[in-house]
Amino acid sequence: MTIIFFYNDNKFVTVVPGFGATGITIKPENKKKDKKKIKTHSMLGSILGTGISSSVVVSQTKASGNLFNKILNTDFVSSKNILIVALASVLGGFTGGMLEDKGKNQLKKIKEAIFQILSNIGFPLLFRNIFKNMNDKITAKSSKIIKQTSNFVSVFGGVILGAIVGSTIANKINDSICPDKAYKRKLGAKDFLIHVDDLPTAFAFAGVPYIDKLIPFILVSRGYEVGKQ
């Protein structure tokens, strides 16, 4: 009796003369699992960029005493400091991602960097400041609790509007660089979750002390989103 084995259409097939053929299905490798893996280099690059830039910001703080006292007196809610740390995070994540992918997916990373800078950093920060300044003028003669509450609301309103405007402009720029419908970037839940760093900002403007020290830790996500593309 001759038994024949062969592989066909993801199956190992056994043929026995007089008895027909039987097959065992071999499931193809699930490639989606790879996409869910944490990109180590991208994460480390973003953490490194955020850490170095935060150290520079702290070193420029004019406060006497030890390092801990300088950190406590560092204004992480200021536009200048947020831009420094966020852009360093993006640069670190991009560099780490390029090293990890050995130069592949460069265009996707550049497009995501543009999206992050405009939609999740630049325009939200711009509109946050505009709304905050408007609110300060409107509530100049109001009570402290009204000022604090309206500050919180105005900051978040500015961030959301800035994210929408920024994403629209970022997509137009990215389309001009290289039209790619497969990479058409839309604002999603993760983009608004990324703005969780604006919660400490809003609370800081509302008078909650030291909560802005959380901002550098949350800004790591900006760079990682770029590097993992």
N, C-alpha and C positions, 0 to 999 in steps of 0.2 A: 504494500500500500504506500502510495506516495502522498505526502502532505506538503502543500505549497503555502508559503507565507509571502505576503506582499503588503505594501503600504499604499493606501489610496484614500484621498479625500478625508484626511485626518483620522483614518482608521487603519488598524492592523487587521488584515483579513486572512483567515485560515480557510483553505479549500481542501476538503477531503472527498475524493472521488466516491460518488454514490450517496453521499450524505449532504451535499450542498456546501454553502459557505457561511461562516460566522464571522462577526467583526466586533472588535472592541474599540470604542470611540476614544480618541486621544484629544482631550480638550486643548485648544490652542492657548498659548501663553497670554495671559491678560496683561496687555501693555498699559492699561489705565492705572495700574498700581504704581508704576514708576513715576507717574505725574504727581502722585500724592506724597512722594518722598520729600523730606526736607532737603533743600539744596544747601549743603553744609558750607561751601565756600561763599555762597551768596549771603548766608546768615552771618558768618564770621566777618565778612567784608563790611556788611552794614553795621554790625556791632562795633567793629574797629573804627569805622568812620565816625560813628556817633560818639564813641568814647573819647577819641582824640579831640574832636571839635568841642565837646563838652568841657574837656580839660582846658582848652584854650579860652573858652568863654569864662570859666571859673577863674583862671589866672589873671584875667583882665578886670576882675571885680575889685574895686577899691574898698577893701575891708581889712581891718587889723585882726590879728589872732591866727589860729591854726587853719588847716585846710577845711575842716568841718565847718568852722565859722564862715569861711569864704563861700562855701557851697550854700549855706543857709541864706547868705546875703546876695546870692546871684539871682538876677532877674531873668528867669528862663521864659517868661511870658512876653518879653519884648520882641518886636518884629525882627530886629537885627539878630538876636540870639537864636530865635526859632529858624530863621533862614540859614544861618551858619550851620547849625546842627542837622537840619533836614537835608540840605544840599550835600553835606558831607556823608550822610547816610546813603543818599542816592548814588553818589560817586563810589562809595565803598561797596555797595551791593552790586553795582554794574561791573566793577573791577573783579570782584569775587566770582560773579556769574560768568564772566568772560574766561577766567582762568579755569573754572570748573567745566565749562562746555568747550574749552580749547578753541575759542574764537567763533564758535557756531552761534546761530540765532542773534547775531549782532544787531540786525535791523529791528527785530522785535524788542530787544532791550532798549535800543535808542528810542523807539516809539513809546514804550512804557515809561521811560525816563521823562520824556516830554509831557506825557499825560500826568505823571506824578507831580512834576514841578509846577505845571499850570493848574491842574484840577484839584490836587490834594495839598498843595503848598502855597503857591503864589497868589492866586485869585481869592481863595478862602481867607488868606491873611489880609489881603487888600480890603475886601469887603467887611471883614471883621473890624478893621480899624475905622472904616467909614461909618459903619453902623454905631460903633462905640462912641465916636466923636459926636455924631448926631444925637445920640442918647444923652451924652453928658450935657449938651446944650439944652435939650428939652427938659431934663430933670434937674437942672441946676438948683432950683429952689424947692425941690421935693425932699421928703424925709429920707433918712438913710436906708430904710428897708425898701422903699420904692426904688431908689437908685440902684441898690444891689440886685434886686429882682429884675429890673429892666436891663441892667448890664448883662446879666446872664442870658436873658432872652435875645437881646440885640446881637450879642456875640454869636449865638447859634444861628440866628437868622442870617447874619452876614456870611457865616461859614457855608451854609447850605446853598445860598444864592451864588456864592463864589465858586463852589464846586460845580454847579450847573453851567455857569458861564465858562469856567475854565475847561471843562470837558468838551464843550462845543468848539472852542478855539483850538484845543489840543488835537481834536479829530480832524479839523480842517488843515492844520499844519501837517499832521501825519499823512493825510490823503495826498497832499501836495508833494511830500517826500517820496511816497510809494503807495499808490492805491492798492489796498489789500482788504477786500471785504471779509476775508476769513479772520482778520485781526481788527475788525471794526470794534473799537473800545467803547463800551457804554458804562455809565455809572451804575454800579450794582450795590448790593447790600454791604459787601466788603469795603467799598470805598467810603461809605458813610460810617462804617464801623471803625475805619482807619482814623476818622475824625474824633475818635474817643479821646485823643490828646487835647482836643479843644474843651473837653469837660474840665480838666484842671485849669485851663485858661479862663473859662467862664467862671469857675468857682473863685479863681484868684481875683478876677475883676469884681466879684461879688464880696470880696473881703476875707476869704478863707486863707489863712496863712500857710506858707510852705508847700501847698499842694502843687505848685508849678514845678517842683523838683521831679515830678513823675514824667514830665514832658519828654526829656531825652530818651527815656526807656521806651516810650510808645513810638517815637519817631523812627525806631529801628525798622518798623514795618515798611516805611517808604522805600528804603533801599532794597529790602528783601524782595518786594514786589517786582522791582526792576531786574534784579539779578536772576530770579527764578524763571524768567521768560525763556 
